Amino acid sequence: MATRVLIADDSEFMRNLLREILEEEFEIVGEAENGVEAVDMYQDDDPDLVMMDIVMPIRNGIEATEEIMSEDPDATIIMCTSVGQEEKMKEAIKAGAEGYITKPFQKPNVLEAINDAVPA
């Protein structure tokens, strides 16, 4: 059974890029445009993995990660960020993220991050 993935990013371009990278090997269960949607979709769809952008409107990725982790400490979240966001990445890891990938996404890096975070 394929790993079920929720993609959360306010950029439609980035969501599409991640979907194209992942859809051959993973089941995409939803796409959220902000942190509030990400939390709601996580609760509704129970994905195995969340690919979470840090900078999003309404509720950012760190806040959404904290909320998801408070409800499900076993959640697996990989943060997506731009280069130069080291402080935000430290906050994200502290909030419970398993790892991170940097934009622009490259398929080998994305798959490596997922393989490191999701048990086989």
C-alpha positions as CSV (number, residue, x, y, z in Angstrom):
1,M,0.0,0.0,0.0
2,A,1.4,3.4,-1.0
3,T,2.4,6.0,1.5
4,R,-0.4,8.6,1.8
5,V,0.8,12.2,1.5
6,L,-0.7,15.6,2.2
7,I,0.9,18.5,0.4
8,A,0.7,22.0,2.2
9,D,2.0,25.0,0.3
10,D,0.4,28.4,-0.5
11,S,2.0,28.3,-4.0
12,E,0.0,26.3,-6.5
13,F,3.2,26.0,-8.6
14,M,5.1,24.4,-5.7
15,R,2.1,22.1,-4.9
16,N,2.0,21.0,-8.5
17,L,5.8,20.4,-8.6
18,L,5.7,18.3,-5.5
19,R,2.7,16.3,-6.8
20,E,4.5,15.6,-10.0
21,I,7.6,14.3,-8.1
22,L,5.5,12.2,-5.7
23,E,2.5,10.9,-7.6
24,E,4.3,7.9,-9.2
25,E,5.3,6.4,-5.9
26,F,2.9,7.9,-3.4
27,E,-0.8,8.5,-3.0
28,I,-1.6,12.2,-2.7
29,V,-4.6,12.5,-0.4
30,G,-4.9,16.3,-0.5
31,E,-3.4,19.7,-1.1
32,A,-3.7,22.6,1.4
33,E,-3.1,26.2,0.7
34,N,-2.5,27.4,4.3
35,G,-1.8,26.0,7.7
36,V,-5.5,25.9,8.8
37,E,-6.4,23.8,5.8
38,A,-3.4,21.6,6.5
39,V,-4.5,20.8,10.0
40,D,-8.1,20.2,8.9
41,M,-7.1,17.9,6.1
42,Y,-4.7,16.1,8.4
43,Q,-7.6,15.4,10.8
44,D,-9.9,14.3,8.0
45,D,-7.6,12.3,5.7
46,D,-5.0,10.8,8.2
47,P,-2.0,10.9,5.9
48,D,1.2,9.0,6.6
49,L,3.3,12.1,5.7
50,V,2.8,15.8,5.4
51,M,5.0,17.9,3.1
52,M,4.6,21.3,4.9
53,D,5.7,24.7,3.6
54,I,7.0,27.0,6.4
55,V,5.7,30.3,5.1
56,M,1.9,30.2,4.5
57,P,-0.9,32.6,5.2
58,I,-3.5,32.4,8.1
59,R,-1.3,29.8,10.0
60,N,2.3,29.2,9.0
61,G,3.8,25.7,8.7
62,I,5.5,25.8,12.1
63,E,2.2,26.6,13.9
64,A,0.4,23.9,11.8
65,T,3.1,21.4,12.7
66,E,2.8,22.2,16.4
67,E,-1.0,21.7,16.2
68,I,-0.8,18.4,14.3
69,M,1.9,17.1,16.7
70,S,-0.1,18.0,19.8
71,E,-3.0,15.9,18.5
72,D,-0.8,13.1,16.9
73,P,2.7,12.9,18.3
74,D,3.4,10.1,15.8
75,A,2.8,12.4,12.8
76,T,5.5,12.5,10.1
77,I,6.1,16.0,8.7
78,I,8.8,17.2,6.3
79,M,9.2,20.9,6.1
80,C,9.6,22.7,2.7
81,T,11.6,26.0,2.8
82,S,13.6,28.4,0.8
83,V,17.4,28.6,1.2
84,G,18.4,30.9,4.0
85,Q,15.6,30.0,6.5
86,E,17.9,28.2,9.0
87,E,16.3,29.8,12.1
88,K,12.8,28.8,10.8
89,M,14.1,25.3,10.2
90,K,15.3,25.0,13.8
91,E,11.9,26.1,15.0
92,A,10.3,23.5,12.7
93,I,12.4,20.7,14.0
94,K,11.7,21.8,17.6
95,A,8.0,21.7,16.7
96,G,8.3,18.1,15.6
97,A,9.2,18.0,11.9
98,E,11.3,15.0,10.9
99,G,13.3,16.8,8.3
100,Y,13.3,19.4,5.6
101,I,13.8,20.0,1.9
102,T,14.8,23.3,0.2
103,K,13.3,24.9,-2.8
104,P,13.7,24.6,-5.7
105,F,12.7,20.9,-5.2
106,Q,14.8,18.3,-6.9
107,K,13.3,14.8,-7.1
108,P,16.3,12.9,-5.6
109,N,16.4,15.3,-2.6
110,V,12.7,15.0,-2.0
111,L,12.7,11.2,-2.1
112,E,15.8,11.0,0.1
113,A,14.1,13.2,2.8
114,I,11.0,11.0,2.6
115,N,13.0,7.7,2.8
116,D,14.8,9.1,5.9
117,A,11.6,10.2,7.6
118,V,9.1,7.4,6.8
119,P,9.9,3.9,8.1
120,A,9.9,1.3,5.4
